[in-house]
């Protein structure tokens, strides 16, 4: 299976780094509602990345089993 279908971890890492910087800035200026929103966005991104990775691994396993049966 091609890695083209694999989730891009770099995008997630960039989002986390940017989110962390934004989070610290919000906390420093006392915008706690904005900070909570960033935390929620990061949590959602983590869940999405996790499920995408599970989907990729599931498809890879399915294809490996299928290819094994063909051989």
PDB file of N, CA, C, O and CB in Angstrom:
ATOM      1  N   UNK A   1       0.841  -1.183   0.000  1.00  0.00           N
ATOM      2  CA  UNK A   1       0.000   0.000   0.000  1.00  0.00           C
ATOM      3  C   UNK A   1       0.881   1.240   0.000  1.00  0.00           C
ATOM      4  O   UNK A   1       1.888   1.284   0.707  1.00  0.00           O
ATOM      5  CB  UNK A   1      -0.954   0.002   1.215  1.00  0.00           C
ATOM      6  N   UNK A   2       0.529   2.201  -0.750  1.00  0.00           N
ATOM      7  CA  UNK A   2       1.293   3.422  -0.886  1.00  0.00           C
ATOM      8  C   UNK A   2       1.167   4.298   0.362  1.00  0.00           C
ATOM      9  O   UNK A   2       0.123   4.331   1.013  1.00  0.00           O
ATOM     10  CB  UNK A   2       0.839   4.187  -2.117  1.00  0.00           C
ATOM     11  N   UNK A   3       2.244   5.000   0.675  1.00  0.00           N
ATOM     12  CA  UNK A   3       2.196   5.941   1.796  1.00  0.00           C
ATOM     13  C   UNK A   3       1.427   7.202   1.442  1.00  0.00           C
ATOM     14  O   UNK A   3       1.240   8.070   2.294  1.00  0.00           O
ATOM     15  CB  UNK A   3       3.602   6.306   2.237  1.00  0.00           C
ATOM     16  N   UNK A   4       0.972   7.316   0.181  1.00  0.00           N
ATOM     17  CA  UNK A   4       0.205   8.492  -0.227  1.00  0.00           C
ATOM     18  C   UNK A   4      -1.103   8.586   0.547  1.00  0.00           C
ATOM     19  O   UNK A   4      -1.627   9.684   0.740  1.00  0.00           O
ATOM     20  CB  UNK A   4      -0.076   8.453  -1.731  1.00  0.00           C
ATOM     21  N   UNK A   5      -1.639   7.450   0.992  1.00  0.00           N
ATOM     22  CA  UNK A   5      -2.897   7.449   1.736  1.00  0.00           C
ATOM     23  C   UNK A   5      -2.679   7.594   3.239  1.00  0.00           C
ATOM     24  O   UNK A   5      -3.634   7.706   4.007  1.00  0.00           O
ATOM     25  CB  UNK A   5      -3.667   6.172   1.451  1.00  0.00           C
ATOM     26  N   UNK A   6      -1.426   7.592   3.646  1.00  0.00           N
ATOM     27  CA  UNK A   6      -1.113   7.685   5.079  1.00  0.00           C
ATOM     28  C   UNK A   6      -1.336   9.121   5.560  1.00  0.00           C
ATOM     29  O   UNK A   6      -0.989  10.074   4.862  1.00  0.00           O
ATOM     30  CB  UNK A   6       0.357   7.235   5.359  1.00  0.00           C
ATOM     31  N   UNK A   7      -1.910   9.270   6.743  1.00  0.00           N
ATOM     32  CA  UNK A   7      -2.089  10.620   7.298  1.00  0.00           C
ATOM     33  C   UNK A   7      -0.745  11.327   7.442  1.00  0.00           C
ATOM     34  O   UNK A   7       0.268  10.691   7.732  1.00  0.00           O
ATOM     35  CB  UNK A   7      -2.802  10.554   8.666  1.00  0.00           C
ATOM     36  N   UNK A   8      -0.739  12.616   7.245  1.00  0.00           N
ATOM     37  CA  UNK A   8       0.495  13.390   7.311  1.00  0.00           C
ATOM     38  C   UNK A   8       0.708  13.881   8.740  1.00  0.00           C
ATOM     39  O   UNK A   8       0.040  14.807   9.200  1.00  0.00           O
ATOM     40  CB  UNK A   8       0.456  14.584   6.320  1.00  0.00           C
ATOM     41  N   UNK A   9       1.646  13.246   9.429  1.00  0.00           N
ATOM     42  CA  UNK A   9       1.928  13.598  10.811  1.00  0.00           C
ATOM     43  C   UNK A   9       2.518  14.994  10.899  1.00  0.00           C
ATOM     44  O   UNK A   9       2.296  15.694  11.886  1.00  0.00           O
ATOM     45  CB  UNK A   9       2.875  12.583  11.439  1.00  0.00           C
ATOM     46  N   UNK A  10       3.270  15.413   9.877  1.00  0.00           N
ATOM     47  CA  UNK A  10       3.877  16.740   9.886  1.00  0.00           C
ATOM     48  C   UNK A  10       2.847  17.840  10.004  1.00  0.00           C
ATOM     49  O   UNK A  10       3.073  18.832  10.696  1.00  0.00           O
ATOM     50  CB  UNK A  10       4.692  16.945   8.641  1.00  0.00           C
ATOM     51  N   UNK A  11       1.721  17.677   9.339  1.00  0.00           N
ATOM     52  CA  UNK A  11       0.650  18.667   9.431  1.00  0.00           C
ATOM     53  C   UNK A  11       0.119  18.744  10.855  1.00  0.00           C
ATOM     54  O   UNK A  11      -0.135  19.833  11.369  1.00  0.00           O
ATOM     55  CB  UNK A  11      -0.490  18.328   8.454  1.00  0.00           C
ATOM     56  N   UNK A  12      -0.046  17.608  11.485  1.00  0.00           N
ATOM     57  CA  UNK A  12      -0.531  17.556  12.860  1.00  0.00           C
ATOM     58  C   UNK A  12       0.477  18.199  13.809  1.00  0.00           C
ATOM     59  O   UNK A  12       0.104  18.975  14.688  1.00  0.00           O
ATOM     60  CB  UNK A  12      -0.809  16.103  13.280  1.00  0.00           C
ATOM     61  N   UNK A  13       1.749  17.873  13.627  1.00  0.00           N
ATOM     62  CA  UNK A  13       2.785  18.447  14.476  1.00  0.00           C
ATOM     63  C   UNK A  13       2.827  19.966  14.340  1.00  0.00           C
ATOM     64  O   UNK A  13       2.980  20.673  15.336  1.00  0.00           O
ATOM     65  CB  UNK A  13       4.149  17.849  14.128  1.00  0.00           C
ATOM     66  N   UNK A  14       2.691  20.466  13.124  1.00  0.00           N
ATOM     67  CA  UNK A  14       2.669  21.905  12.890  1.00  0.00           C
ATOM     68  C   UNK A  14       1.476  22.535  13.582  1.00  0.00           C
ATOM     69  O   UNK A  14       1.599  23.591  14.202  1.00  0.00           O
ATOM     70  CB  UNK A  14       2.636  22.209  11.392  1.00  0.00           C
ATOM     71  N   UNK A  15       0.324  21.892  13.478  1.00  0.00           N
ATOM     72  CA  UNK A  15      -0.876  22.407  14.125  1.00  0.00           C
ATOM     73  C   UNK A  15      -0.702  22.451  15.643  1.00  0.00           C
ATOM     74  O   UNK A  15      -1.131  23.408  16.289  1.00  0.00           O
ATOM     75  CB  UNK A  15      -2.091  21.548  13.755  1.00  0.00           C
ATOM     76  N   UNK A  16      -0.081  21.432  16.207  1.00  0.00           N
ATOM     77  CA  UNK A  16       0.142  21.397  17.653  1.00  0.00           C
ATOM     78  C   UNK A  16       1.116  22.499  18.070  1.00  0.00           C
ATOM     79  O   UNK A  16       0.876  23.198  19.054  1.00  0.00           O
ATOM     80  CB  UNK A  16       0.679  20.014  18.087  1.00  0.00           C
ATOM     81  N   UNK A  17       2.208  22.657  17.328  1.00  0.00           N
ATOM     82  CA  UNK A  17       3.180  23.695  17.666  1.00  0.00           C
ATOM     83  C   UNK A  17       2.561  25.084  17.581  1.00  0.00           C
ATOM     84  O   UNK A  17       2.730  25.903  18.485  1.00  0.00           O
ATOM     85  CB  UNK A  17       4.392  23.607  16.743  1.00  0.00           C
ATOM     86  N   UNK A  18       1.845  25.344  16.495  1.00  0.00           N
ATOM     87  CA  UNK A  18       1.189  26.642  16.334  1.00  0.00           C
ATOM     88  C   UNK A  18       0.137  26.859  17.421  1.00  0.00           C
ATOM     89  O   UNK A  18       0.006  27.955  17.967  1.00  0.00           O
ATOM     90  CB  UNK A  18       0.542  26.747  14.944  1.00  0.00           C
ATOM     91  N   UNK A  19      -0.602  25.802  17.722  1.00  0.00           N
ATOM     92  CA  UNK A  19      -1.618  25.883  18.763  1.00  0.00           C
ATOM     93  C   UNK A  19      -1.015  26.162  20.128  1.00  0.00           C
ATOM     94  O   UNK A  19      -1.593  26.901  20.925  1.00  0.00           O
ATOM     95  CB  UNK A  19      -2.416  24.604  18.809  1.00  0.00           C
ATOM     96  N   UNK A  20       0.148  25.572  20.403  1.00  0.00           N
ATOM     97  CA  UNK A  20       0.801  25.796  21.690  1.00  0.00           C
ATOM     98  C   UNK A  20       1.231  27.256  21.835  1.00  0.00           C
ATOM     99  O   UNK A  20       1.075  27.858  22.898  1.00  0.00           O
ATOM    100  CB  UNK A  20       2.016  24.867  21.842  1.00  0.00           C
ATOM    101  N   UNK A  21       1.768  27.807  20.767  1.00  0.00           N
ATOM    102  CA  UNK A  21       2.171  29.217  20.789  1.00  0.00           C
ATOM    103  C   UNK A  21       0.946  30.110  20.996  1.00  0.00           C
ATOM    104  O   UNK A  21       0.967  31.023  21.822  1.00  0.00           O
ATOM    105  CB  UNK A  21       2.904  29.599  19.474  1.00  0.00           C
ATOM    106  N   UNK A  22      -0.115  29.839  20.241  1.00  0.00           N
ATOM    107  CA  UNK A  22      -1.350  30.612  20.387  1.00  0.00           C
ATOM    108  C   UNK A  22      -1.929  30.472  21.791  1.00  0.00           C
ATOM    109  O   UNK A  22      -2.416  31.442  22.372  1.00  0.00           O
ATOM    110  CB  UNK A  22      -2.382  30.166  19.350  1.00  0.00           C
ATOM    111  N   UNK A  23      -1.871  29.260  22.326  1.00  0.00           N
ATOM    112  CA  UNK A  23      -2.395  29.006  23.670  1.00  0.00           C
ATOM    113  C   UNK A  23      -1.650  29.847  24.707  1.00  0.00           C
ATOM    114  O   UNK A  23      -2.272  30.494  25.550  1.00  0.00           O
ATOM    115  CB  UNK A  23      -2.283  27.508  24.020  1.00  0.00           C
ATOM    116  N   UNK A  24      -0.329  29.837  24.642  1.00  0.00           N
ATOM    117  CA  UNK A  24       0.455  30.632  25.585  1.00  0.00           C
ATOM    118  C   UNK A  24       0.150  32.122  25.450  1.00  0.00           C
ATOM    119  O   UNK A  24       0.035  32.829  26.451  1.00  0.00           O
ATOM    120  CB  UNK A  24       1.947  30.384  25.371  1.00  0.00           C
ATOM    121  N   UNK A  25       0.020  32.594  24.214  1.00  0.00           N
ATOM    122  CA  UNK A  25      -0.306  34.007  23.996  1.00  0.00           C
ATOM    123  C   UNK A  25      -1.662  34.354  24.601  1.00  0.00           C
ATOM    124  O   UNK A  25      -1.813  35.396  25.239  1.00  0.00           O
ATOM    125  CB  UNK A  25      -0.301  34.335  22.495  1.00  0.00           C
ATOM    126  N   UNK A  26      -2.648  33.482  24.402  1.00  0.00           N
ATOM    127  CA  UNK A  26      -3.992  33.730  24.959  1.00  0.00           C
ATOM    128  C   UNK A  26      -3.963  33.767  26.479  1.00  0.00           C
ATOM    129  O   UNK A  26      -4.611  34.608  27.102  1.00  0.00           O
ATOM    130  CB  UNK A  26      -4.979  32.651  24.486  1.00  0.00           C
ATOM    131  N   UNK A  27      -3.209  32.853  27.066  1.00  0.00           N
ATOM    132  CA  UNK A  27      -3.119  32.810  28.529  1.00  0.00           C
ATOM    133  C   UNK A  27      -2.430  34.073  29.057  1.00  0.00           C
ATOM    134  O   UNK A  27      -2.858  34.657  30.052  1.00  0.00           O
ATOM    135  CB  UNK A  27      -2.350  31.543  28.991  1.00  0.00           C
ATOM    136  N   UNK A  28      -1.358  34.482  28.372  1.00  0.00           N
ATOM    137  CA  UNK A  28      -0.619  35.668  28.817  1.00  0.00           C
ATOM    138  C   UNK A  28      -1.477  36.930  28.792  1.00  0.00           C
ATOM    139  O   UNK A  28      -1.316  37.805  29.643  1.00  0.00           O
ATOM    140  CB  UNK A  28       0.609  35.871  27.946  1.00  0.00           C
ATOM    141  N   UNK A  29      -2.391  37.032  27.818  1.00  0.00           N
ATOM    142  CA  UNK A  29      -3.216  38.246  27.754  1.00  0.00           C
ATOM    143  C   UNK A  29      -4.516  38.087  28.540  1.00  0.00           C
ATOM    144  O   UNK A  29      -5.328  39.010  28.603  1.00  0.00           O
ATOM    145  CB  UNK A  29      -3.530  38.597  26.296  1.00  0.00           C
ATOM    146  N   UNK A  30      -4.706  36.921  29.131  1.00  0.00           N
ATOM    147  CA  UNK A  30      -5.884  36.699  29.960  1.00  0.00           C
ATOM    148  C   UNK A  30      -7.129  36.297  29.197  1.00  0.00           C
ATOM    149  O   UNK A  30      -8.236  36.375  29.728  1.00  0.00           O
ATOM    150  CB  UNK A  30      -6.173  37.915  30.729  1.00  0.00           C
ATOM    151  N   UNK A  31      -6.959  35.868  27.958  1.00  0.00           N
ATOM    152  CA  UNK A  31      -8.100  35.422  27.140  1.00  0.00           C
ATOM    153  C   UNK A  31      -8.315  33.926  27.368  1.00  0.00           C
ATOM    154  O   UNK A  31      -7.925  33.091  26.551  1.00  0.00           O
ATOM    155  CB  UNK A  31      -7.860  35.723  25.613  1.00  0.00           C
ATOM    156  N   UNK A  32      -8.943  33.613  28.497  1.00  0.00           N
ATOM    157  CA  UNK A  32      -9.104  32.214  28.870  1.00  0.00           C
ATOM    158  C   UNK A  32     -10.149  31.502  28.009  1.00  0.00           C
ATOM    159  O   UNK A  32     -10.046  30.296  27.784  1.00  0.00           O
ATOM    160  CB  UNK A  32      -9.487  32.114  30.332  1.00  0.00           C
ATOM    161  N   UNK A  33     -11.140  32.228  27.534  1.00  0.00           N
ATOM    162  CA  UNK A  33     -12.120  31.621  26.621  1.00  0.00           C
ATOM    163  C   UNK A  33     -11.437  31.226  25.319  1.00  0.00           C
ATOM    164  O   UNK A  33     -11.697  30.152  24.776  1.00  0.00           O
ATOM    165  CB  UNK A  33     -13.296  32.596  26.340  1.00  0.00           C
ATOM    166  N   UNK A  34     -10.568  32.091  24.821  1.00  0.00           N
ATOM    167  CA  UNK A  34      -9.798  31.765  23.613  1.00  0.00           C
ATOM    168  C   UNK A  34      -8.864  30.605  23.842  1.00  0.00           C
ATOM    169  O   UNK A  34      -8.674  29.774  22.955  1.00  0.00           O
ATOM    170  CB  UNK A  34      -9.005  32.967  23.147  1.00  0.00           C
ATOM    171  N   UNK A  35      -8.269  30.535  25.037  1.00  0.00           N
ATOM    172  CA  UNK A  35      -7.363  29.436  25.376  1.00  0.00           C
ATOM    173  C   UNK A  35      -8.117  28.106  25.389  1.00  0.00           C
ATOM    174  O   UNK A  35      -7.623  27.098  24.884  1.00  0.00           O
ATOM    175  CB  UNK A  35      -6.695  29.688  26.748  1.00  0.00           C
ATOM    176  N   UNK A  36      -9.306  28.115  25.967  1.00  0.00           N
ATOM    177  CA  UNK A  36     -10.112  26.895  26.005  1.00  0.00           C
ATOM    178  C   UNK A  36     -10.489  26.452  24.596  1.00  0.00           C
ATOM    179  O   UNK A  36     -10.499  25.257  24.301  1.00  0.00           O
ATOM    180  CB  UNK A  36     -11.379  27.111  26.849  1.00  0.00           C
ATOM    181  N   UNK A  37     -10.798  27.409  23.728  1.00  0.00           N
ATOM    182  CA  UNK A  37     -11.137  27.082  22.326  1.00  0.00           C
ATOM    183  C   UNK A  37      -9.946  26.427  21.635  1.00  0.00           C
ATOM    184  O   UNK A  37     -10.113  25.455  20.897  1.00  0.00           O
ATOM    185  CB  UNK A  37     -11.570  28.361  21.546  1.00  0.00           C
ATOM    186  N   UNK A  38      -8.753  26.950  21.869  1.00  0.00           N
ATOM    187  CA  UNK A  38      -7.553  26.358  21.268  1.00  0.00           C
ATOM    188  C   UNK A  38      -7.337  24.946  21.789  1.00  0.00           C
ATOM    189  O   UNK A  38      -6.990  24.048  21.022  1.00  0.00           O
ATOM    190  CB  UNK A  38      -6.315  27.224  21.557  1.00  0.00           C
ATOM    191  N   UNK A  39      -7.538  24.743  23.075  1.00  0.00           N
ATOM    192  CA  UNK A  39      -7.399  23.398  23.650  1.00  0.00           C
ATOM    193  C   UNK A  39      -8.398  22.439  23.009  1.00  0.00           C
ATOM    194  O   UNK A  39      -8.052  21.302  22.690  1.00  0.00           O
ATOM    195  CB  UNK A  39      -7.604  23.435  25.183  1.00  0.00           C
ATOM    196  N   UNK A  40      -9.622  22.891  22.822  1.00  0.00           N
ATOM    197  CA  UNK A  40     -10.637  22.054  22.180  1.00  0.00           C
ATOM    198  C   UNK A  40     -10.255  21.737  20.730  1.00  0.00           C
ATOM    199  O   UNK A  40     -10.424  20.607  20.273  1.00  0.00           O
ATOM    200  CB  UNK A  40     -12.010  22.750  22.226  1.00  0.00           C
ATOM    201  N   UNK A  41      -9.742  22.737  20.015  1.00  0.00           N
ATOM    202  CA  UNK A  41      -9.314  22.519  18.632  1.00  0.00           C
ATOM    203  C   UNK A  41      -8.172  21.510  18.556  1.00  0.00           C
ATOM    204  O   UNK A  41      -8.150  20.650  17.676  1.00  0.00           O
ATOM    205  CB  UNK A  41      -8.885  23.841  17.995  1.00  0.00           C
ATOM    206  N   UNK A  42      -7.222  21.625  19.490  1.00  0.00           N
ATOM    207  CA  UNK A  42      -6.099  20.689  19.505  1.00  0.00           C
ATOM    208  C   UNK A  42      -6.559  19.275  19.844  1.00  0.00           C
ATOM    209  O   UNK A  42      -6.052  18.301  19.288  1.00  0.00           O
ATOM    210  CB  UNK A  42      -5.039  21.148  20.505  1.00  0.00           C
ATOM    211  N   UNK A  43      -7.511  19.170  20.748  1.00  0.00           N
ATOM    212  CA  UNK A  43      -8.050  17.860  21.106  1.00  0.00           C
ATOM    213  C   UNK A  43      -8.758  17.228  19.910  1.00  0.00           C
ATOM    214  O   UNK A  43      -8.609  16.034  19.649  1.00  0.00           O
ATOM    215  CB  UNK A  43      -9.018  17.981  22.299  1.00  0.00           C
ATOM    216  N   UNK A  44      -9.523  18.031  19.195  1.00  0.00           N
ATOM    217  CA  UNK A  44     -10.218  17.540  18.004  1.00  0.00           C
ATOM    218  C   UNK A  44      -9.216  17.096  16.933  1.00  0.00           C
ATOM    219  O   UNK A  44      -9.408  16.070  16.281  1.00  0.00           O
ATOM    220  CB  UNK A  44     -11.152  18.631  17.440  1.00  0.00           C
ATOM    221  N   UNK A  45      -8.165  17.866  16.764  1.00  0.00           N
ATOM    222  CA  UNK A  45      -7.130  17.507  15.785  1.00  0.00           C
ATOM    223  C   UNK A  45      -6.442  16.201  16.169  1.00  0.00           C
ATOM    224  O   UNK A  45      -6.129  15.377  15.309  1.00  0.00           O
ATOM    225  CB  UNK A  45      -6.089  18.633  15.666  1.00  0.00           C
ATOM    226  N   UNK A  46      -6.212  16.021  17.466  1.00  0.00           N
ATOM    227  CA  UNK A  46      -5.586  14.776  17.948  1.00  0.00           C
ATOM    228  C   UNK A  46      -6.475  13.576  17.655  1.00  0.00           C
ATOM    229  O   UNK A  46      -6.000  12.542  17.187  1.00  0.00           O
ATOM    230  CB  UNK A  46      -5.299  14.862  19.465  1.00  0.00           C
ATOM    231  N   UNK A  47      -7.775  13.720  17.934  1.00  0.00           N
ATOM    232  CA  UNK A  47      -8.710  12.629  17.664  1.00  0.00           C
ATOM    233  C   UNK A  47      -8.773  12.319  16.173  1.00  0.00           C
ATOM    234  O   UNK A  47      -8.761  11.153  15.776  1.00  0.00           O
ATOM    235  CB  UNK A  47     -10.105  12.980  18.187  1.00  0.00           C
ATOM    236  N   UNK A  48      -8.839  13.344  15.363  1.00  0.00           N
ATOM    237  CA  UNK A  48      -8.903  13.145  13.917  1.00  0.00           C
ATOM    238  C   UNK A  48      -7.640  12.440  13.417  1.00  0.00           C
ATOM    239  O   UNK A  48      -7.724  11.511  12.614  1.00  0.00           O
ATOM    240  CB  UNK A  48      -9.085  14.495  13.194  1.00  0.00           C
ATOM    241  N   UNK A  49      -6.478  12.880  13.889  1.00  0.00           N
ATOM    242  CA  UNK A  49      -5.223  12.254  13.491  1.00  0.00           C
ATOM    243  C   UNK A  49      -5.179  10.789  13.934  1.00  0.00           C
ATOM    244  O   UNK A  49      -4.733   9.923  13.183  1.00  0.00           O
ATOM    245  CB  UNK A  49      -4.031  13.026  14.080  1.00  0.00           C
ATOM    246  N   UNK A  50      -5.641  10.518  15.149  1.00  0.00           N
ATOM    247  CA  UNK A  50      -5.665   9.152  15.668  1.00  0.00           C
ATOM    248  C   UNK A  50      -6.544   8.252  14.797  1.00  0.00           C
ATOM    249  O   UNK A  50      -6.118   7.169  14.396  1.00  0.00           O
ATOM    250  CB  UNK A  50      -6.170   9.140  17.121  1.00  0.00           C
ATOM    251  N   UNK A  51      -7.757   8.693  14.506  1.00  0.00           N
ATOM    252  CA  UNK A  51      -8.673   7.873  13.717  1.00  0.00           C
ATOM    253  C   UNK A  51      -8.197   7.709  12.275  1.00  0.00           C
ATOM    254  O   UNK A  51      -8.410   6.660  11.667  1.00  0.00           O
ATOM    255  CB  UNK A  51     -10.064   8.484  13.734  1.00  0.00           C
ATOM    256  N   UNK A  52      -7.562   8.729  11.731  1.00  0.00           N
ATOM    257  CA  UNK A  52      -6.992   8.592  10.389  1.00  0.00           C
ATOM    258  C   UNK A  52      -5.888   7.550  10.373  1.00  0.00           C
ATOM    259  O   UNK A  52      -5.794   6.750   9.442  1.00  0.00           O
ATOM    260  CB  UNK A  52      -6.452   9.936   9.894  1.00  0.00           C
ATOM    261  N   UNK A  53      -5.050   7.561  11.406  1.00  0.00           N
ATOM    262  CA  UNK A  53      -3.960   6.584  11.491  1.00  0.00           C
ATOM    263  C   UNK A  53      -4.503   5.164  11.680  1.00  0.00           C
ATOM    264  O   UNK A  53      -3.993   4.223  11.072  1.00  0.00           O
ATOM    265  CB  UNK A  53      -3.011   6.945  12.649  1.00  0.00           C
ATOM    266  N   UNK A  54      -5.527   5.004  12.513  1.00  0.00           N
ATOM    267  CA  UNK A  54      -6.157   3.691  12.699  1.00  0.00           C
ATOM    268  C   UNK A  54      -6.750   3.217  11.371  1.00  0.00           C
ATOM    269  O   UNK A  54      -6.624   2.045  11.016  1.00  0.00           O
ATOM    270  CB  UNK A  54      -7.262   3.752  13.803  1.00  0.00           C
ATOM    271  N   UNK A  55      -7.389   4.117  10.649  1.00  0.00           N
ATOM    272  CA  UNK A  55      -7.947   3.763   9.338  1.00  0.00           C
ATOM    273  C   UNK A  55      -6.864   3.314   8.370  1.00  0.00           C
ATOM    274  O   UNK A  55      -7.035   2.335   7.643  1.00  0.00           O
ATOM    275  CB  UNK A  55      -8.707   4.946   8.748  1.00  0.00           C
ATOM    276  N   UNK A  56      -5.749   4.034   8.364  1.00  0.00           N
ATOM    277  CA  UNK A  56      -4.637   3.668   7.493  1.00  0.00           C
ATOM    278  C   UNK A  56      -4.110   2.283   7.852  1.00  0.00           C
ATOM    279  O   UNK A  56      -3.892   1.450   6.972  1.00  0.00           O
ATOM    280  CB  UNK A  56      -3.511   4.709   7.591  1.00  0.00           C
ATOM    281  N   UNK A  57      -3.907   2.038   9.142  1.00  0.00           N
ATOM    282  CA  UNK A  57      -3.390   0.738   9.578  1.00  0.00           C
ATOM    283  C   UNK A  57      -4.371  -0.387   9.264  1.00  0.00           C
ATOM    284  O   UNK A  57      -3.960  -1.483   8.883  1.00  0.00           O
ATOM    285  CB  UNK A  57      -3.090   0.763  11.077  1.00  0.00           C
ATOM    286  N   UNK A  58      -5.660  -0.120   9.421  1.00  0.00           N
ATOM    287  CA  UNK A  58      -6.683  -1.118   9.112  1.00  0.00           C
ATOM    288  C   UNK A  58      -6.666  -1.470   7.628  1.00  0.00           C
ATOM    289  O   UNK A  58      -6.714  -2.643   7.258  1.00  0.00           O
ATOM    290  CB  UNK A  58      -8.072  -0.605   9.519  1.00  0.00           C
ATOM    291  N   UNK A  59      -6.597  -0.446   6.787  1.00  0.00           N
ATOM    292  CA  UNK A  59      -6.535  -0.699   5.339  1.00  0.00           C
ATOM    293  C   UNK A  59      -5.273  -1.458   4.968  1.00  0.00           C
ATOM    294  O   UNK A  59      -5.310  -2.353   4.124  1.00  0.00           O
ATOM    295  CB  UNK A  59      -6.596   0.620   4.558  1.00  0.00           C
ATOM    296  N   UNK A  60      -4.150  -1.105   5.596  1.00  0.00           N
ATOM    297  CA  UNK A  60      -2.891  -1.793   5.322  1.00  0.00           C
ATOM    298  C   UNK A  60      -2.969  -3.260   5.721  1.00  0.00           C
ATOM    299  O   UNK A  60      -2.516  -4.132   4.979  1.00  0.00           O
ATOM    300  CB  UNK A  60      -1.740  -1.111   6.059  1.00  0.00           C
ATOM    301  N   UNK A  61      -3.537  -3.535   6.879  1.00  0.00           N
ATOM    302  CA  UNK A  61      -3.690  -4.907   7.335  1.00  0.00           C
ATOM    303  C   UNK A  61      -4.618  -5.681   6.403  1.00  0.00           C
ATOM    304  O   UNK A  61      -4.324  -6.818   6.034  1.00  0.00           O
ATOM    305  CB  UNK A  61      -4.227  -4.939   8.772  1.00  0.00           C
ATOM    306  N   UNK A  62      -5.723  -5.074   6.027  1.00  0.00           N
ATOM    307  CA  UNK A  62      -6.672  -5.717   5.110  1.00  0.00           C
ATOM    308  C   UNK A  62      -5.983  -6.069   3.792  1.00  0.00           C
ATOM    309  O   UNK A  62      -6.139  -7.178   3.282  1.00  0.00           O
ATOM    310  CB  UNK A  62      -7.889  -4.794   4.849  1.00  0.00           C
ATOM    311  N   UNK A  63      -5.232  -5.133   3.251  1.00  0.00           N
ATOM    312  CA  UNK A  63      -4.544  -5.382   1.977  1.00  0.00           C
ATOM    313  C   UNK A  63      -3.472  -6.460   2.121  1.00  0.00           C
ATOM    314  O   UNK A  63      -3.286  -7.274   1.217  1.00  0.00           O
ATOM    315  CB  UNK A  63      -3.913  -4.087   1.452  1.00  0.00           C
ATOM    316  N   UNK A  64      -2.769  -6.470   3.248  1.00  0.00           N
ATOM    317  CA  UNK A  64      -1.743  -7.489   3.467  1.00  0.00           C
ATOM    318  C   UNK A  64      -2.368  -8.871   3.549  1.00  0.00           C
ATOM    319  O   UNK A  64      -1.834  -9.825   2.982  1.00  0.00           O
ATOM    320  CB  UNK A  64      -0.950  -7.192   4.744  1.00  0.00           C
ATOM    321  N   UNK A  65      -3.490  -8.994   4.246  1.00  0.00           N
ATOM    322  CA  UNK A  65      -4.179 -10.284   4.343  1.00  0.00           C
ATOM    323  C   UNK A  65      -4.691 -10.715   2.982  1.00  0.00           C
ATOM    324  O   UNK A  65      -4.563 -11.878   2.601  1.00  0.00           O
ATOM    325  CB  UNK A  65      -5.341 -10.210   5.347  1.00  0.00           C
ATOM    326  N   UNK A  66      -5.273  -9.775   2.248  1.00  0.00           N
ATOM    327  CA  UNK A  66      -5.773 -10.082   0.904  1.00  0.00           C
ATOM    328  C   UNK A  66      -4.634 -10.538  -0.005  1.00  0.00           C
ATOM    329  O   UNK A  66      -4.783 -11.524  -0.727  1.00  0.00           O
ATOM    330  CB  UNK A  66      -6.480  -8.853   0.295  1.00  0.00           C
ATOM    331  N   UNK A  67      -3.485  -9.829   0.020  1.00  0.00           N
ATOM    332  CA  UNK A  67      -2.355 -10.188  -0.811  1.00  0.00           C
ATOM    333  C   UNK A  67      -1.771 -11.528  -0.391  1.00  0.00           C
ATOM    334  O   UNK A  67      -1.306 -12.291  -1.238  1.00  0.00           O
ATOM    335  CB  UNK A  67      -1.292  -9.108  -0.750  1.00  0.00           C
ATOM    336  N   UNK A  68      -1.787 -11.822   0.893  1.00  0.00           N
ATOM    337  CA  UNK A  68      -1.285 -13.106   1.380  1.00  0.00           C
ATOM    338  C   UNK A  68      -2.152 -14.242   0.856  1.00  0.00           C
ATOM    339  O   UNK A  68      -1.632 -15.294   0.485  1.00  0.00           O
ATOM    340  CB  UNK A  68      -1.245 -13.128   2.922  1.00  0.00           C
ATOM    341  N   UNK A  69      -3.452 -14.047   0.822  1.00  0.00           N
ATOM    342  CA  UNK A  69      -4.366 -15.085   0.333  1.00  0.00           C
ATOM    343  C   UNK A  69      -4.186 -15.297  -1.158  1.00  0.00           C
ATOM    344  O   UNK A  69      -4.334 -16.417  -1.649  1.00  0.00           O
ATOM    345  CB  UNK A  69      -5.823 -14.714   0.640  1.00  0.00           C
ATOM    346  N   UNK A  70      -3.869 -14.230  -1.885  1.00  0.00           N
ATOM    347  CA  UNK A  70      -3.650 -14.352  -3.338  1.00  0.00           C
ATOM    348  C   UNK A  70      -2.390 -15.135  -3.623  1.00  0.00           C
ATOM    349  O   UNK A  70      -2.361 -15.968  -4.529  1.00  0.00           O
ATOM    350  CB  UNK A  70      -3.564 -12.967  -3.999  1.00  0.00           C
ATOM    351  N   UNK A  71      -1.325 -14.868  -2.839  1.00  0.00           N
ATOM    352  CA  UNK A  71      -0.041 -15.559  -3.045  1.00  0.00           C
ATOM    353  C   UNK A  71      -0.196 -17.009  -2.660  1.00  0.00           C
ATOM    354  O   UNK A  71       0.760 -17.779  -2.754  1.00  0.00           O
ATOM    355  CB  UNK A  71       1.102 -14.897  -2.223  1.00  0.00           C
TER     356      UNK A  71
END
